[in-house]
Amino acid sequence: MAVNQQTKENILLIIWGQALAAMLGSLFFSEFMGYEPCELCWYQRILMYPLVVIYGYAAVKKDIRLGLPGLILSGIGICVSTYHYLIQKLPSLHEAGEACGLVPCNGQYVNYFGFITIPFLALTAFIVIFVLHITLLLQQRRGND
């Protein structure tokens, strides 16, 4: 089943909206809640913030191919966020988070339902962006065949 152009544009806007929400969420936690980011949080921000510009530009131009750097950044972000989350949740890695910098990476400012932490939120955002981008690329490829 082929996806029409309007649906592709809407998905591209959803990707951009996810990146924007993640950026604003991280700023909310640090600027309004006063949670100081750890070193791994900074790396996740470095990977997330450009996605707002990359996918915003791709959405304005209505071309997912312009978002290729975003696919790479979100893939790396998945790895960093997964590692950060594991440092927080696995006792065997918990000690590695203490040597992360001035703010320990194993600290959990939030822990909703026993598993939703800030790195988990970042991981979810990176996965949504990555999967939707891959979906659009596959749809575009099917349309060109």
Secondary structure, DSSP 8 states (H G I E B T S, - for coil): ----HHHHHHHHHHHHHHHHHHHHHHHIIIIIS-----HHHHHHHHHHHHHHHHHHHHHHHT-GGGGHHHHHHHHHHHHHHHHHHHHHH-HHHHGGGGGSSSS-TT--S--BTTTB-HHHHHHHHHHHHHHHHHHHHHHHHHHH-
